[in-house]
Amino acid sequence: MLPFMNLLCTRHGYVLVQMCQIKHKRLILFCLLILLQIRLKTFRLLLNTLYDFDKKMMLQNPCLWRALLTLPIHLYIVKKDLQVSENLGNGLLNMYVKFGDMDSAEKLFDGIDMKTVFSWSSMIEGYMQKGDWESASVFFDQMPEKDVTAWNVMLNEFIAGNDLAAAEVLFRRAPEKDVVSWNCMIAGYAENKNFTRSLELFKEMILADIRPDRITISSLLAVCGFAGAMNLGESVHSIMKKQNIMGEEVEVALMDMYSNCGAPDEAMKSFDDISIKSVWT
C-alpha cells in the first residue's frame, strides 16, 4: 500500500476527512498530502503547500481551513510532549468540539493545566450537542467555578433538547440569574406553547428587578398573540414604551400581537409606527 493511502487509514486522516465532510477528490488528496508531510516532519514543505493551495477553494471550505491550521499544531505538541498554554488549549478544544470529536476534546481537556470557564463550557456544550446529557452533567457538576454564563449554557442546551423539566430544576438551582437566563426559560415555554408558564416567569422576572430586553418583549408579545391575551399584551406594550425597548423585531411582534388578538386598527397603527420597514414587515 502506498504511504499516502496507508495514511488515510490512520485516525487523524479519517477524522479530518469525515469531520469536514469533504466530497471533492482534490480536497481529499490535499488533506492526505498535508497529513503525510506532518508524519514526515517536513514542516517547511507543509507551510508551502498550505500557501500554494487554491485560496478560493479554501475559502469555500472554512471548516477544512481551520482543521488544517490547528491539527498539525496539536499533533506536533503531542509528539514533542509540550505543555499546552491556556489560549492554545482552548482554541484546539473549541475546534474538536465543533467537529464533534469529543474523545480528542476530552483528552486535550485533561492535558490543560489551567482550565477556564471557557474550557469547561466547551466540553459541556459539546456533549449536550451530541445528546450525551449524562457526560455533560458530570462535567457541569465537576466544574469548580460556575459563572452565570456556564449556567446559561447548560440551561439553553436543556431547552434546545425540549427537556423543560430539567431546565426548570437547573434554573432554580442557579445562584445568579441574568436577563439571558430568564429569556431562555420564557422563550422555551413559549415555543412549547406553555403560555401560562411564560407569563408567570415574566412576572417573577419583574419582581426580581431584572430589566427585560428586546428578546424578552418579543417572546412575550408572541405569547400574548397566541393566547389572545390582548390586555396583557397592552401591558407589555406599555413596558416596551416606558423602557424605550425598540427595534424592528419588537415592533413587528407588537403588530402581530394586535393582529392575532383581533385588533386590526391597533395592528395598523403599530405598522405605521415602525420606523424602518423591511420585506419581513
NUNU-892598 format. One record per atom (N, C-alpha, C): y negated, x, z; residue in one letter. Coordinates in steps of 0.001 Angstrom, whole numbers, plus 500000, padded with zeros to 6 digits. Layout:
BEGIN
YXZa
...
END
This chain:
BEGIN
501199500846500000m
500000500000500000m
498749500883500000m
497769500522499184l
496538501298499105l
495787501227500430l
495031502294500778p
494330502303502066p
493440501091502284p
492663500688501259f
491746499573501472f
492488498251501588f
493688498147500979m
494488496936501133m
495090496876502531m
495492498043503025n
496018498109504385n
494931497738505390n
493699498117505057l
492568497839505931l
492332496338506083l
492619495593505034l
492423494146505070l
493290493505506139l
494417494137506443c
495351493582507418c
494949493901508849c
493951494778509033t
493523495109510391t
492722493952510965t
492622493945512303r
491940492840512987r
490498492676512532r
489753493785512471h
488330493670512152h
488106493277510698h
488958493747509806g
488816493355508405g
489050491875508225g
490072491365508889y
490385489934508785y
489276489092509413y
488842489502510607v
487800488749511311v
486522488694510500v
486137489836509914l
484889489894509154l
484930488946507965l
486026488955507228v
486135488088506056v
486200486622506467v
486966486332507538q
487136484952507961q
485869484364508560q
485224485139509466m
484102484559510182m
482875484383509308m
482799485110508231c
481677484937507305c
482023483975506178c
483293483512506150q
483745482563505132q
483417483067503736q
483811484308503490i
483482484949502222i
484441484478501137i
483905483952500041k
484720483486498932k
484519484352497692k
483386485024497608h
483067485827496443h
483890487117496470h
484628487397495389k
485512488570495356k
484736489871495525k
483531489914494958r
482738491133495067r
482357491406496519r
482050490338497267l
481694490500498666l
482892490966499485l
484089490441499170i
485288490856499891i
485548492338499683i
485435492798498424l
485637494224498133l
484585495077498831l
483369494553498886f
482286495275499559f
482596495429501055f
483083494356501680c
483448494411503096c
484549495429503338c
485536495439502449l
486641496377502593l
486156497822502460l
485218498025501544l
484658499370501361l
483926499811502626l
483146498909503204i
482410499207504430i
483377499569505555i
484407498757505735l
485369498992506813l
486149500288506603l
486449500607505346l
487140501862505044l
486257503056505421l
484966502961505118q
484041504041505448q
483888504193506965q
483984503077507690i
483942503152509151i
485160503902509665i
486333503543509120r
487569504192509561r
487557505690509242r
487013506047508083l
486984507457507681l
485810508216508299l
484956507459509068k
483812508054509769k
482781508657508816k
482684508108507622t
481696508599506652t
480435507739506796t
479724507925507902f
478624507035508232f
477420507198507298f
477206508401506777r
476100508584505828r
476386507818504544r
477631507905504088l
478024507147502903l
477939505652503168l
478251505260504397l
478153503856504790l
476727503350504641l
475768504116505116l
474366503708505005l
473924503609503549l
474389504542502721n
474056504496501292n
474641503247500631n
475852502893501028t
476494501704500463t
475714500451500827t
475308500358502085l
474519499204502527l
473192499130501779l
472575500293501551y
471270500339500886y
471387499937499423y
472484500362498759d
472620500148497323d
473156498773496959d
473645498030497946f
474267496748497603f
473218495743497124f
473680494788496353d
472826493751495772d
472063493013496880d
470746493246496965k
469944492664498040k
469909491139497953k
469889490610496732k
469825489161496560k
471065488502497134k
472229489106496872m
473472488536497373m
473533488609498893m
472991489683499456m
472989489826500902m
472077488791501559m
470937488510500923l
470022487511501459l
470642486119501420l
471519485884500465q
472199484602500368q
473344484482501362q
473686485599502012n
474778485608502993n
474305486300504283n
473339485675505009p
472791486311506214p
473840486567507289p
474840485706507362c
475910485883508336c
476625487207508105c
476917487506506840l
477582488757506479l
476689489947506783l
475411489806506486w
474468490908506691w
474405491291508162w
474334490291509057r
474303490576510491r
475595491246510937r
476714490766510394a
478008491315510795a
478141492770510374a
477713493080509155l
477854494439508645l
476924495421509356l
475829494897509908l
474928495767510644l
475417496033512072l
476056495022512678t
476433495146514086t
477873495592514298t
478789495160513431l
480199495511513633l
480441497020513598l
479874497770512624p
480082499223512644p
479573499872513932p
478431499360514436i
477880499912515668i
478853499700516824i
479397498483516909h
480317498183518006h
481591499028517902h
482117499161516698l
483330499957516518l
483086501414516903l
481911501914516577y
481579503307516914y
481473503462518433y
480863502481519100i
480719502524520556i
482090502534521232i
482979501656520744v
484332501581521310v
485065502895521088v
484938503445519883k
485631504686519531k
485178505838520424k
483887505920520679k
483333507031521460k
483292506729522960k
483711505501523323d
483710505077524726d
482321505245525339d
481307504773524588l
479926504893525047l
479560503714525946l
478565503912526795q
478083502838527645q
477197501902526830q
477414500616526998v
476653499617526243v
475407499236527028v
474230499397526406s
472979499028527068s
472845497513527118s
471909497051527936e
471710495615528110e
471340494921526800e
470326495449526090n
469861494811524861n
470911494859523761n
471540496024523584l
472559496157522552l
473759495279522872l
474160495281524120g
475307494467524525g
475074492998524271g
473885492507524629n
473580491091524420n
473495490743522936n
472976491690522133g
472909491449520686g
474285491346520066g
475179492252520434l
476555492204519929l
477274490959520437l
477035490636521705l
477665489460522297l
477248488199521555l
475978488088521256n
475464486930520528n
476105486814519151n
476342487969518502m
476984487954517189m
478396487380517273m
479190487888518220y
480570487423518337y
480636485940518719y
479727485505519584v
479703484101519993v
479389483205518803v
478399483602518003k
478026482800516826k
479180482716515832k
479976483779515747f
481108483784514829f
482332483114515436f
482260482726516706g
483382482048517350g
484510482969517756g
484268484283517759d
485301485246518153d
485148485511519653d
485647484575520470m
485437484647521906m
486296485715522572m
487415486101521952d
488223487191522513d
487419488491522530d
486794488803521368s
485968490013521297s
484738489890522189s
484179488672522238a
482989488449523062a
483306488698524540a
484457488217524998e
484801488374526414e
485083489840526758e
485740490556525848k
485990491988526079k
484666492749526165k
483745492394525285l
482432493042525306l
481683492678526579l
481750491414526950f
481089490926528166f
481572491696529393f
482870491921529477d
483433492657530614d
482920494092530677d
482527494645529520g
482061496022529472g
480574496190529699g
479832495087529800i
478389495165530043i
478142495305531541i
477553496414531949d
477326496664533378d
476265495738533957d
475138495630533260m
474030494803533744m
474004493491532971m
474732492509533471k
474803491205532799k
473576490377533178k
472947489788532171t
471757488972532389t
472110487491532266t
471119486651532520v
471315485207532330v
471720484921530889v
471129485694529954f
471466485511528536f
472936485812528286f
473466486865528919s
474867487232528732s
475786486091529173s
475538485596530372w
476365484517530912w
476209483239530082w
474976482905529743s
474721481679528972s
475379481730527601s
475394482913526981s
476031483060525665s
477516482761525749s
478177483280526782m
479607483037526947m
479892481556527210m
479087480954528058i
479268479531528372i
479093478681527111i
478021478947526388e
477738478184525160e
478835478384524120e
479313479629523991g
480355479925523017g
481637479162523291g
482071479153524549y
483307478448524898y
483156476933524757y
481990476414525108m
481790474967525004m
481726474528523550m
481176475351522685q
481136475013521259q
482531474990520650q
483444475739521243k
484832475724520779k
485654474638521473k
485006473899522377g
485703472825523077g
486538473300524250g
486347474553524665d
487092475104525796d
486260474902527059d
486272473667527573w
485446473308528717w
485865474081529970w
487173474314530104e
487681474985531304e
487133476410531421e
487205477175530325s
486688478541530352s
485178478552530581s
484475477610529938a
483026477524530118a
482679477249531580a
483427476355532204s
483175476006533607s
483450477189534527s
484506477954534212v
484829479142535012v
483673480145534965v
483157480397533758f
482042481340533620f
480799480810534338f
480567479517534219f
479382478932534854f
479477479051536374f
480653478771536931d
480831478852538386d
480724480287538889d
481121481263538057q
481072482669538453q
479691483291538256q
478843482599537538m
477503483130537245m
476731483309538545m
476303484544538857p
475692484808540166p
474337484143540374p
473485484167539369e
472154483576539486e
471926482621538329e
471914481351538644k
471745480331537609k
470306479827537635k
469549480121536581d
468209479550536495d
468295478199535798d
467170477531535669v
467172476180535105v
467656476179533656v
467423477282532931t
467889477374531539t
469404477354531477t
470058478067532388a
471520478098532412a
472096476715532703a
471497476020533659w
471949474658533962w
471750473748532745w
470646473918532039n
470369473080530873n
471334473345529722n
471729474617529541v
472713474958528502v
474012474198528752v
474479474273529985m
475723473596530363m
475576472078530220m
474449471576530660l
474173470140530597l
474164469646529155l
473478470372528300n
473372469991526895n
474729469983526195n
475587470942526558e
476903471009525919e
477789469849526353e
477706469452527622f
478468468285528085f
478014467027527345f
476707466895527168i
476167465720526475i
476570465738525005i
476523466933524390a
476944467056522986a
478404466673522820a
479206466904523858g
480622466526523826g
480868465105524293g
479766464334524500n
479842462933524936n
480537462761526280n
480483463789527124d
481046463682528470d
479876463458529428d
479366462220529409l
478174461913530195l
478467461871531689l
479708461541532044a
480073461527533466a
479958462933534053a
480503463922533330a
480416465311533786a
478963465795533761a
478217465352532745a
476802465738532647a
476012465198533839a
476315463970534231e
475610463357535369e
475895464119536663e
477157464492536869v
477529465265538067v
476788466596538086v
476784467276536926l
476103468570536830l
474610468415537053l
474038467364536487f
472603467097536622f
472227466931538093f
473059466227538849r
472781466003540272r
472961467290541073r
473861468163540615r
474099469431541316r
472964470433541123r
472259470320540014a
471235471320539666a
470151471380540740a
469896472565541290p
468882472683542345p
467455472502541826p
467274472752540531e
465954472620539914e
466108471937538563e
465211471000538273k
465245470285537004k
463866470354536364k
463831470673535081d
462564470657534362d
462585469502533365d
461571469409532534v
461477468293531597v
462640468310530605v
463141469501530272v
464285469600529358v
465519468960529979v
465734469191531267s
466878468600531971s
466835467080531885s
465678466518532195w
465522465064532165w
465659464526530740w
465081465228529772n
465181464789528378n
466629464751527895n
467401465765528291c
468814465806527903c
469537464541528358c
469328464178529610m
470026463012530164m
469512461704529552m
468200461571529440i
467628460340528886i
468081460134527444i
467974461192526633a
468385461090525227a
469895460909525108a
470660461570525993g
472117461444525948g
472575460020526174g
472023459383527173y
472388457983527442y
471879457062526341y
470697457369525813a
470148456542524725a
471036456600523489a
471504457803523139e
472363457957521966e
473694457243522144e
474116457082523392n
475353456361523673n
475098454891524003n
473863454450523709k
473459453049523856k
473541452525525289k
473441453424526251n
473328453015527648n
471846453031528001n
471146452009527484f
469688451993527585f
469212451813529031f
469964451044529789t
469583450804531184t
469521452105531971t
470539452955531760r
470570454234532484r
469435455156532025r
469112455128530746s
467995455931530242s
466695455553530937s
466473454261531067l
465238453783531688l
465214454097533183l
466376453997533830e
466447454346535254e
466094455820535473e
466613456654534599l
466328458088534715l
464856458382534474l
464248457650533549f
462820457855533296f
461994457518534537f
462364456427535216k
461652456059536443k
461827457146537502k
463037457693537601e
463287458797538534e
462442460014538175e
462335460262536886m
461574461412536398m
460105461298536811m
459533460110536684i
458132459899537055i
457962460078538568i
458920459557539351l
458857459693540804l
459000461154541231l
459727461934540417a
459902463360540719a
458700464186540273a
457677463496539751d
456422464141539330d
456646465147538185d
457549464783537258i
457780465579536053i
457024464925534908i
456143465678534261r
455337465124533170r
456172464984531914r
456258463775531340p
457027463601530097p
456368464318528927p
457169464658527929d
456632465274526719d
456966464388525525d
456758464909524330r
456974464104523119r
458429463678522960r
459364464540523370i
460782464187523258i
461109463032524200i
460577463101525416t
460790462017526380t
460283460694525824t
459037460705525356i
458407459471524874i
459143458917523652i
459520459792522717s
460235459339521516s
461560458688521881s
462289459295522820s
463581458748523253s
463390457382523906s
462384457276524767l
462153456022525488l
461708454899524556l
460862455219523600l
460421454195522648l
461591453704521814l
462502454611521466a
463707454205520727a
464558453274521585a
464678453591522881v
465441452749523810v
464824451358523891v
463502451312524056c
462804450027524164c
462975449200522891c
462940449868521749g
463119449161520480g
464514448569520353g
465532449356520673f
466909448867520586f
467168447738521584f
466593447865522790a
466834446876523843a
465911445663523728a
464918445754522838g
463962444651522700g
463055444522523910g
462867445642524634a
462062445618525864a
460615445990525530a
459894445022524954m
458541445305524486m
457578445585525642m
457740444859526753n
456851445075527899n
456949446514528399n
458177447007528509l
458369448385528941l
457858449353527872l
458060448982526598g
457557449806525505g
456052449953525560g
455376448870525924e
453920448919526059e
453513449833527223e
454324449836528282s
454049450734529411s
454190452196528987s
455221452448528185v
455422453808527665v
454260454191526759v
453800453225525947h
452648453448525072h
451410453813525901h
451259453130527033s
450123453401527911s
450186454821528484s
451399455238528880i
451587456607529394i
451266457620528292i
451728457284527099m
451500458149525937m
450007458384525704m
449209457320525792k
447767457445525579k
447085458133526757k
447531457768527972k
446915458307529170k
447083459819529260k
448265460315528868q
448554461744528961q
448358462465527625q
447800461729526655n
447474462316525348n
448689463000524707n
449814462281524719i
451039462796524099i
451075462257522678i
450702463093521714m
450587462673520328m
451513463501519446m
451548463142518178g
452414463826517227g
453098462805516344g
453431463198515126e
453985462249514162e
455255461572514674e
456174462359515291e
457440461754515709e
457221460691516780e
456224460915517667v
455925459938518713v
455272458697518103v
454346458908517212e
453629457783516595e
454551456931515736e
455484457566515025v
456461456819514228v
457409456048515146v
457819456675516263a
458696455998517225a
458006454776517814a
456696454887518055l
455921453761518578l
455891452620517560l
455639452953516307m
455618451946515244m
456979451252515129m
458061452041515178d
459412451474515087d
459715450567516279d
459242450953517447m
459485450153518647m
458881448767518500m
457608448714518082y
456951447410517919y
457631446602516811y
458032447273515750s
458700446579514650s
460032445988515105s
460809446768515845n
462111446306516322n
461997445212517375n
460856445187518065c
460635444160519085c
460000442891518495c
459870442833517178g
459336441637516527g
457840441483516680g
457121442609516665a
455657442559516793a
455042443261515587a
455021442593514419p
454552443244513190p
453083443660513227p
452238442898513931d
450814443246513981d
450603444574514726d
451288444703515861e
451187445946516629e
451795447113515854e
452893446828515122a
453534447881514325a
452579448371513228a
451876447427512571m
450934447809511524m
449754448579512100m
449292448157513283k
448192448885513927k
448625450318514263k
449869450452514751s
450380451788515065s
450469452636513803s
450850451984512701f
450930452697511422f
449539453176510989f
448561452316511142d
447186452674510753d
446636453815511618d
447128453890512880d
446617454901513810d
447249456276513607d
448313456341512795i
448968457633512555i
447996458521511772i
447644459638512369s
446604460476511774s
447056461138510468s
448267461675510451i
448781462347509255i
450096461660508854i
450064460973507745k
451246460223507298k
452052461062506320k
453366461011506487s
454273461729505591s
455176460731504904s
456110461220504088v
457043460355503388v
457937459610504381v
458185460218505564w
459018459574506575w
458320458387507217w
456974458407507223t
456204457307507809t
456301456056506946t
END
